[in-house]
């Protein structure tokens, strides 16, 4: 049974712990305009944290790989470097953006902590994918390589360990780990017991901070010296935005209330995560300098969240909780028709939350036709009963079928 702790109590405790963190400084000293940066408690560049047992310090804000998929990626990368965001992620959407940037700026690669992913646990496939990443990004080394996406740590067998040790010796990678987007607490706990794992990238946001098992797992990783990247920091819902706007405390009203505290909703979400001392860096999608600068401003302002802001975050999380999938995976085995409920919920979140409908439709199209045809009429009562968030799964499955079938 998942242990829960009071959300307000956790954020209050985390604020105190986060305020005590030491933040070694990086490079650069540019200060943003007053309309972007809070006017108190602001440091010169984005603070840094130690990446687990490696001893390496990296920026506590990481440039998500999809941030550089657009034509303005050089400007984003220029600004990231000026502000001390020296941790950059490579994903399938990144393409050759980093490689092109490194060719034009040959001195930059040595200043950047570069992370990347492989999408298999077969050593032969992993080698092919790593070599492609190295070639596309004009580099001989990846600083942190992760297997993407694991929901069962048993996949990290002895063959994977031996391969990781081999490519470390060849200096093709420096550190190794995995990404987990489902059943995260269990993956974190079991991953912490593997002494050859240097880091883990995990789904985590302000909504997850009330889940006791998750916090205990992160603490265990911290104690074992495992660096932690977080993803999906905004904690977006699978519900339509038009429906969320009808709620008593909706995003528009929340932003209005937060404006009085000189902080945006998005900045408050980031700061809530950083106040957990077990987190190394937030990997954030920042497709443009405006979002990048806003997130940098939040990182530079090291003051703890106020009591009022913490309460507003907790109230919004409580009020929208039944529309948020926390990725426990309980629903996946609770349907007789073998509907991939988790995958569909995630696709709906990408479509409605991020506006990435084309990607969501591709994910939906991968479901075998014989299973996909059963989605509208399948029985989801058991899955709904098991869901800790009490998500209206049946409703969302029917809506996803209508919206994503193409």
Helices and strands as residue ranges (DSSP letters): H 7-19, E 48-50, G 52-54, E 57-59, E 61-63, G 65-68, H 73-82, E 87-89, H 97-104, G 109-111, E 113-118, H 123-136, E 142-147, G 153-155, H 158-169, E 173-180, H 184-192, E 199-203, G 206-210, H 212-223, E 227-231, H 241-244, H 251-259, H 265-274, E 281-284, H 289-300, H 307-320, G 321-323, G 330-333, H 341-353, H 357-365, H 369-372, G 375-377, H 381-386, H 393-404
